[in-house]
């Protein structure tokens, strides 16, 4: 009898754990919640080079509401000069984040930011990124809809 009860408890615990694993990684804005980094759903983003990945953490960046996303770039990948229609706050999560301000990619204009750094990027500010010294991950907060417009159309991965 004790083995039956123990088996039932273990089965319920397993089902509860599976239900936790099935929770979506994106958090809604209208209720308390949390998401673990290992449960984020990383995916390609058409406006980024194919090696880059984006995960939506909070909200829906397509809507006119607050959002939080994370962006990972592997070593060597560049995001050519572009702008965003929304104000953004970047937090460097890991690696070194290199960003330069301007309409032309210029390695001499890059500034390096270590993990824990926070940057404010006003809307429509032309800028560029380079994973110059290795992989990096940033967390980006803003009020959507999220957008990106490359200075030169030929730099936009969506045009290839």
N, C-alpha and C positions, 0 to 999 in steps of 0.2 A: 504494500500500500504506500509506504514512504517513497519507493522508487517511482510510483505513478505520479505522486504529488510533485516530486522533484522534477520529473520529466515535463510535467505541465508548466511548472514555474520557469524552467529553462526555455521551453517553447515560447511562452509569453514574453520572456526577456528578449529572446531572439527576434520576435516579431516587432517588439517596441524598438529595438536597435535598427531593424530594417526600415521601419517607418521614419526614424530620425535621418537615416541615410537618404531617404527619398525626398526630403525637404528641398525645395528649390534654393539655389544659392543667392538669388536676388531678393533683397528685402523690400517689402512695401514701405511706404512713407507714413501710413496711418496707424501703425501698431508697433508695439515693442517687439524686437526680434534680434537675432544675431546670426552671423554666418562665420564659419571657420574658413581660414585661408585655403585649407586643403580641399574644401568643398566648392570652391569657385569653379565656374564652367568657362574655361578659356576657349576662345575661338578666333578664327581669322576675322579681320575687319576689312571690307573691300577698299577703304580709303587708305589703308596702311600697306607697306611692303608685305609680301606673302609670309615672311618669317615672323612678323610681329603678331602678338596676341592681345586680345582685349577681353576683360571679364566685367560684366555689370554686377555691381555689389548692391547698390541701393537705387530704387526707383526705376524709371524707364527713360533713358536718355533721348528717346524720340518725342517725349511729351514736354510741354512747357511747365516743368516742375523740377525741383531739386533732384540731382542724380550724383552717384559716386561710381566711378569705373576704375579699374586698374589696367595698366598697360605694361606689357613686357616686350623688350627688344633684346634680341641676342647680339652678341659682340659683332661689331662692324656694320650693323644696319643703320642707315640714315633715313630720316624723314626730311625731305627737301622743304624749302621755305613755303610756309602756308599760314593761314589765319583761321580763327574760330569766331563765329558770330556771338559767342557768349563769353562772359568773364569766367576765368578758371582759377582754381587754386590747386597747385601741384604739391604733393608730399612725396619725397623720395623714400621708397620703402627698402630698396636694396640696390647694390651696385653704385656706380657714379653716373649721375644724370648730367649730360652735356647739352646745353641749350645756348643758342645764339640768337640775337635779335637782328632782323634785317631781311631784305627781300632777295639777297643773294647768299648762297651757302658759302661761308667763309670760316674755315677752321680757326683762324686767328680771333674770331669774335666769340668762340665758344667759351662758356664759363662752366666749371665743374661744380656739382653739388653732391655732397655726401649723404648717406642715409640719415633721415631725420630732418633734412632741409625742407623748408616750405617756401614756395614761390607763388607770387600773384601775377597772373598774366591777363591784362585787360583785353576785352574783346577787340577783334580786328588788328591785333599787334602781329606784324609779320615776324616769324621765328622759324627755327629749324633745330633738329635734334640729331645726335650721333651717339651710338653706343660705342664710343671711342676706345674705352679701356676694358670693355667686357659687358656682360649682360647687365641690364638694369630693369627695375620695376618702379613705376610711379603710380600714385593714387591721384585721380583727378576728380575734383568736385566742382559742380557748377549748377546752373539752372538751364534746363534744356529749352528747346531741342538742341542736342549736340550737333555741331556741324564742323566741317573742315573744307577749306578752299585753298588749293595750291596756287601759288603765285604764277607759275608756268604750267599750263595745261599738260604739257608732255611729262611733267613730274608726277602727275596724279595716277596712281596705280589703277584706278578705275577706267583709265583711257587705254590700257594695254590689252 
